Amino acid sequence: MRMKVKMLLGIFAVSLLIITGCNNNHANSNTSDRAYVNEGNEEGDAVNTLQVGTQYKVTGPMDELRDAVIVMIGENYWPDTLLTREELAERTGISEDLYEDCFAEYQHTEAGVDMMILIEAKEDSIEMIEKYLNDYREVLLHIYSQQPQNRAKISASRMEIVDNYVCYVQLGADISDMEEGGEEAMTDYCREINEKVLDLIEKKILST
């Protein structure tokens, strides 16, 4: 396990180089269908997108899931940059041969950890994808172990399997005002948001 964590830490350290940003202040101007394209990706080949200039629009089945989440939590949805399939594999180990479709969006700053990953897994790959995401979560907990707000968000992250979808949510937005109340309060708040988001995603998936 230690060897695996060290390997993932190395991969994550490399992937951090492609992220821009310098602090935890977030001026999010999200609409329901636009965000930033990862500037480290020369081809702009983000998962499930149509690119227009330096912006993208999420397309396909994942579009409805993402839009439903944004409608529910509004400006508290901070992920704004899609991972390419290659970046998803580099960060988590989840390669294209394990899934039919995926959506992976994260916050476009070094200091931020808000993210949502939705993967339509191949039937025999669900457990493997679940394991990769659990390992990735452990890596994040190690990296942000000295940052109470981010550690609380990661601790509050939730993963659920709905049919053949593996859904990982790590949200919370601005919890800086809650830091004086302690990490438990921040974690409880973020966990509640994540559980509501997962409940919504589950209902949307099962209704299709």
C-alpha positions as CSV (number, residue, x, y, z in Angstrom):
1,M,0.0,0.0,0.0
2,R,2.8,2.4,0.9
3,M,4.5,1.7,-2.5
4,K,1.2,2.4,-4.3
5,V,0.6,5.7,-2.4
6,K,4.2,6.8,-3.2
7,M,3.6,6.0,-6.9
8,L,0.3,7.9,-7.0
9,L,1.9,10.8,-5.1
10,G,4.5,11.1,-7.8
11,I,1.9,11.0,-10.6
12,F,-0.2,13.6,-8.8
13,A,2.8,15.9,-8.3
14,V,3.4,15.8,-12.0
15,S,-0.3,16.5,-12.8
16,L,-0.3,19.5,-10.5
17,L,2.1,21.2,-12.8
18,I,-0.6,21.6,-15.4
19,I,-3.0,23.4,-13.0
20,T,-2.9,27.2,-12.8
21,G,-3.9,29.3,-9.8
22,C,-2.3,30.6,-6.6
23,N,-4.8,30.7,-3.7
24,N,-8.1,29.5,-2.3
25,N,-10.1,32.6,-3.3
26,H,-12.7,31.6,-5.9
27,A,-14.3,34.0,-8.2
28,N,-16.6,31.5,-9.9
29,S,-18.6,32.8,-12.9
30,N,-20.1,29.4,-13.7
31,T,-23.1,29.1,-15.9
32,S,-24.8,25.8,-16.5
33,D,-22.7,24.9,-19.4
34,R,-19.4,26.8,-19.5
35,A,-16.1,26.6,-17.7
36,Y,-12.3,26.7,-18.4
37,V,-10.4,24.3,-20.6
38,N,-7.3,23.0,-19.0
39,E,-4.5,25.2,-20.4
40,G,-2.0,22.4,-20.1
41,N,-3.8,20.4,-22.8
42,E,-2.6,21.5,-26.2
43,E,-5.4,19.7,-28.1
44,G,-8.1,20.7,-25.8
45,D,-9.4,17.1,-25.9
46,A,-11.5,17.3,-22.8
47,V,-13.9,14.4,-22.1
48,N,-17.4,14.9,-23.5
49,T,-17.0,18.5,-24.7
50,L,-17.4,20.8,-27.6
51,Q,-14.7,23.5,-27.5
52,V,-15.3,27.1,-28.4
53,G,-12.2,29.2,-28.1
54,T,-10.9,28.7,-24.6
55,Q,-14.2,27.5,-23.2
56,Y,-16.1,24.3,-23.4
57,K,-19.7,23.0,-23.3
58,V,-20.3,19.6,-21.7
59,T,-22.2,17.3,-24.1
60,G,-23.9,13.9,-24.1
61,P,-25.6,12.1,-21.2
62,M,-23.3,13.6,-18.6
63,D,-24.5,17.0,-19.5
64,E,-27.9,16.5,-17.8
65,L,-26.3,15.1,-14.6
66,R,-23.9,18.1,-14.3
67,D,-26.6,20.6,-15.1
68,A,-28.9,19.1,-12.5
69,V,-26.2,19.4,-9.8
70,I,-25.5,23.0,-10.7
71,V,-29.2,23.9,-10.7
72,M,-29.4,22.4,-7.2
73,I,-26.3,23.9,-5.5
74,G,-25.8,26.9,-7.8
75,E,-22.7,29.0,-7.2
76,N,-21.5,26.4,-4.6
77,Y,-20.5,24.2,-7.5
78,W,-16.8,25.1,-7.9
79,P,-15.3,22.6,-10.3
80,D,-14.7,24.4,-13.5
81,T,-12.1,22.5,-15.5
82,L,-12.5,19.1,-17.2
83,L,-9.8,16.5,-17.2
84,T,-8.9,14.8,-20.4
85,R,-9.0,11.1,-20.6
86,E,-5.2,11.0,-20.3
87,E,-5.2,13.3,-17.3
88,L,-7.8,11.2,-15.6
89,A,-5.7,8.1,-16.1
90,E,-2.5,9.9,-14.9
91,R,-4.2,11.1,-11.7
92,T,-6.3,8.1,-10.8
93,G,-5.1,5.1,-12.8
94,I,-8.5,4.8,-14.5
95,S,-7.7,4.2,-18.2
96,E,-10.1,4.3,-21.1
97,D,-10.4,0.6,-21.4
98,L,-12.3,0.5,-18.1
99,Y,-15.3,2.6,-19.0
100,E,-17.8,3.5,-21.7
101,D,-18.1,7.2,-20.8
102,C,-16.9,9.6,-18.1
103,F,-17.0,13.1,-16.8
104,A,-14.3,14.5,-14.5
105,E,-14.2,18.1,-13.5
106,Y,-12.1,19.8,-10.8
107,Q,-11.4,23.2,-9.4
108,H,-8.9,25.2,-11.4
109,T,-6.6,26.3,-8.6
110,E,-3.7,24.6,-6.8
111,A,-5.3,25.3,-3.4
112,G,-8.8,24.0,-4.3
113,V,-10.0,20.4,-4.2
114,D,-13.7,20.5,-5.2
115,M,-14.3,17.9,-7.9
116,M,-16.9,15.6,-9.4
117,I,-16.1,12.4,-11.2
118,L,-18.8,10.3,-12.9
119,I,-17.8,7.2,-14.7
120,E,-20.0,4.8,-16.7
121,A,-18.0,1.7,-16.1
122,K,-17.8,-1.4,-18.2
123,E,-19.6,-4.2,-16.4
124,D,-16.5,-6.0,-15.2
125,S,-14.6,-2.8,-14.2
126,I,-16.8,-1.3,-11.5
127,E,-14.9,-2.7,-8.5
128,M,-11.5,-1.7,-10.1
129,I,-12.6,1.8,-10.7
130,E,-14.0,2.0,-7.2
131,K,-10.6,0.9,-5.8
132,Y,-8.7,3.4,-8.0
133,L,-10.9,6.3,-6.7
134,N,-10.5,5.2,-3.1
135,D,-6.7,5.1,-3.6
136,Y,-6.8,8.5,-5.2
137,R,-8.8,9.8,-2.2
138,E,-6.1,8.5,0.2
139,V,-3.4,10.3,-1.9
140,L,-5.4,13.6,-1.6
141,L,-5.8,13.2,2.1
142,H,-2.0,12.8,2.4
143,I,-1.2,15.7,0.1
144,Y,-3.6,18.1,1.9
145,S,-3.1,16.8,5.4
146,Q,-1.9,20.2,6.7
147,Q,-4.8,22.2,5.2
148,P,-7.9,21.9,7.4
149,Q,-10.4,23.1,4.9
150,N,-9.3,20.9,2.1
151,R,-8.8,17.9,4.4
152,A,-12.3,18.4,5.6
153,K,-13.7,18.4,2.0
154,I,-11.7,15.3,1.1
155,S,-12.8,13.5,4.3
156,A,-16.4,14.4,3.5
157,S,-16.2,13.1,-0.1
158,R,-18.7,10.4,-1.1
159,M,-18.7,7.6,-3.7
160,E,-21.7,5.6,-4.8
161,I,-22.3,3.0,-7.4
162,V,-25.6,3.5,-9.3
163,D,-26.2,0.7,-11.9
164,N,-22.9,0.8,-13.8
165,Y,-22.0,4.4,-12.8
166,V,-19.3,5.0,-10.3
167,C,-20.0,8.5,-8.9
168,Y,-17.4,10.4,-6.8
169,V,-18.3,13.8,-5.4
170,Q,-16.0,16.1,-3.3
171,L,-17.8,19.4,-3.0
172,G,-18.3,22.2,-0.4
173,A,-17.3,25.5,-2.0
174,D,-16.5,28.3,0.5
175,I,-16.2,26.9,4.1
176,S,-13.7,29.4,5.3
177,D,-16.2,31.0,7.7
178,M,-16.7,27.6,9.4
179,E,-13.0,26.9,10.2
180,E,-13.3,28.4,13.7
181,G,-15.9,25.8,14.4
182,G,-13.4,23.0,13.8
183,E,-12.8,20.4,11.2
184,E,-15.7,18.3,12.2
185,A,-18.2,21.0,11.5
186,M,-16.7,21.7,8.1
187,T,-16.7,17.9,7.3
188,D,-20.3,17.5,8.3
189,Y,-21.4,20.5,6.2
190,C,-19.5,19.1,3.1
191,R,-20.8,15.6,3.7
192,E,-24.4,16.8,3.7
193,I,-23.8,18.6,0.3
194,N,-22.2,15.5,-1.2
195,E,-25.0,13.2,0.0
196,K,-27.6,15.5,-1.5
197,V,-25.7,15.6,-4.8
198,L,-25.3,11.9,-4.9
199,D,-29.0,11.4,-4.1
200,L,-29.9,13.7,-7.0
201,I,-27.5,11.9,-9.4
202,E,-28.9,8.6,-8.4
203,K,-32.5,9.7,-9.1
204,K,-31.5,11.1,-12.5
205,I,-29.6,7.9,-13.6
206,L,-32.4,5.6,-12.4
207,S,-35.0,7.6,-14.2
208,T,-33.4,7.3,-17.6
